[in-house]
Amino acid sequence: MSDPTPQAPRSLTERRKAQTQLEIARCAAELFSERGANAVTAEDIATAAGIGLRTFYRYFRTKEDAVTPLLAGGVSDWIDDLARTPRGTPVVEALEASARRALSRSDRTGVESLRLSRGLMRAVPTDPALESVWFRIVNETEESLVAVLGDLMGPDADSLDVRLAAVAGNTAMRMAIRTWADPATADTPGTSPADIAVRCIRTLTAGLGPSAG
């Protein structure tokens, strides 16, 4: 696998800004989970985060946008992990392993992020604007996956197989979180998010070429 292009380290100001945005996102996700998106205002989020409303709008255009750092951060961690897979690893194997790692984290930050994401997914269907944010991240994730999986599968891989693998991985992760968040199916045997994701990956990649398996 080719090495990613080195990026210049972020400045202290940039790191502080990113941390502040993430803290606001966590507060927003908590409130959306507890009350539902329609019952939460930008001012509520700002108050919970310990900032002024003007500061909130300096970082985010709408209250729904505030959850972007939380959702995008989880996706970024997953894709970064997947990108470290050695080239030549069968794509299904790579997707399954990365999904299990991403959805079975036991460290404090990982557990908290999964908890907040689960609650947030229960609020998403109740608010079109929040759902729009979610689908934007889903679409961006697919494009990132195409780049990573194209590198993993090598230059001779069929471009359609690469795209289908990206769609499968993206859909599997989305369905895993949404199914896990559904109170009707939550916490029943075989419905951990990692188990659901692996099941979906195997089903959705069943028709890919032999080199992908």
Secondary structure, DSSP 4 states (H G I P E B T S, - for coil): -PPPPP-PPPPHHHHHHHHHHHHHHHHHHHHHHHH-GGG--HHHHHHHHT--HHHHHHH-SSTGGGGHHHHHHHHHHHHHHHHTSPTTS-HHHHHHHHHHHHHS--SHHHHHHHHHHHHHHHHGGG-HHHHHHHHHHHHHHHHHHHHHHHHHH-TTS-HHHHHHHHHHHHHHHHHHHHHHH-TTTTTSTT-SHHHHHHHHHHHHTTTS-GGG-
